[in-house]
Amino acid sequence: MAAYREHITVSTMLGIGYGLGATFALDFTPAQGALAAWLTALGGMLPDLDSETGRPVREMFGLVAAIAPLALVGRLIGWLGLPSDVEITMLMIVVMYLVIKYGGASIIGAVSVHRGMFHSLPALAIAAEVTYLCYPSDLTTVKLLMASGTATGFFSHLLLDEMYSVQWAGVRLKLKKSAGTAMKMFSSSFIPNVVTYSILAVLTYAMLVDAGIIQPKPAEPLFQQADSADRMIPDDSVDESLLNEDHLGEPSFTTAGATQPEFVRPEPNAQPVPLPERTAFEEVLPPTVSPDAFGPVRR
């Protein structure tokens, strides 16, 4: 197994090359190339979060606790619906720093074992997807650049561990007991496998949605939900006699007690109602206006 210093050296050299290539070959800005280089070097230390010596854990969580609050405080305030005041922002940065540096290290030390699922290819994918989702940029290409840098550094760590598990015994190759414990897809424990792949599935879905590859179904409007609920009512629960209009009969002015106009078809056995002496037109005229001012009124 490679030593901690060797992992740092290799991932740092890879990060420098990765950042220069992103800047000069892929036309990213120098600042983006520098951040990609730093994430590559950081990715080379991530698998040792489960280290039993404690030094990688302290250094790693110290770096993450210093950088993560600055990158995530804006999104966290938006998610929680808090006001974006200076005091709230500073308080959230302090809380996130303490939680990551001390709480995160304690949790990792309690639930992990060295060379467990932290040293695996699914963990590599999780680290890359977390970088993609947390990086504060609206450009997918920039987020992919940062995620790929983290994955490159992470892979260099796994590759070095596998290389150091092979040793020469004269002219023959001899494998150590640690061979195959870095680049693995599963561990010997069931629960870590389930937890790892559950996290990987959730992050993969979130990443595909963020990239626009998967379009989640929009929420159904409230009136459509009510209409769908009406269609779910069983047919036998509706009294069909209420829907039959035969028992209601034909509408009648006589039964309603209303005056029947002349232009309405006379009903059987209905007596004609004489029109009033004054028309409706005369009724609405002001008292000072003569009806003859508008011409003769037809009666």
C-alpha angles and dihedrals in degrees: 000000000000118000123249093251091053091053091051093048095049096044091047092052090048090049093053091051092044093051094047091048092050091050102043103024102034098034097238118150119267090247091054091047091051092050091048089052091051092049090050091054090046092050089058089065099044099088090058092065086103092052116138094214094070098219097098090046093052094047094043096049090043090058095042093046090053097046106031097063091053092051098041106033093091094051093043092053089050093049092050094044093234124155113263095235122148092244093050091048093050092046092051091050091053093047093048091049093053094044094050098041099045108014095043094048092049093050094048092049092050100048104032137072127202114270090014125128091313085075096057142095093248088057088052090055091047092052091050093048093048089053091050094049096043100044107105101230135111093211115093092203092058092048090049089050092055094043092050090051091054090048092049093053092044091051092050089058093051092045093051091050091053092046092052091050088069118075135174119248101189104299094341131084117238125194121218123222089258092063111123095013095106107046098045136131098207139023129219092256121082101210096053089051093052093046093047096049093043090056090045092052094050094047092046091053092047091049093050091049091049091050091050094242092117119043110203115220110259119240114270113248117253096247090052090050089053091049091050090050090052091053090054092063109110115249094233091060093068120081102230091197088072090058093053111094096191094091091054094066128208117313110258133194089206095056090044092052093234129140112261113228119222094244092061117094108258115252121231113275091004119141116226114250115223117235119248120260093245121053125227088251091061092046094060096048117104115251092246094057118081116223088225089066088077096045131265116331116228113228 
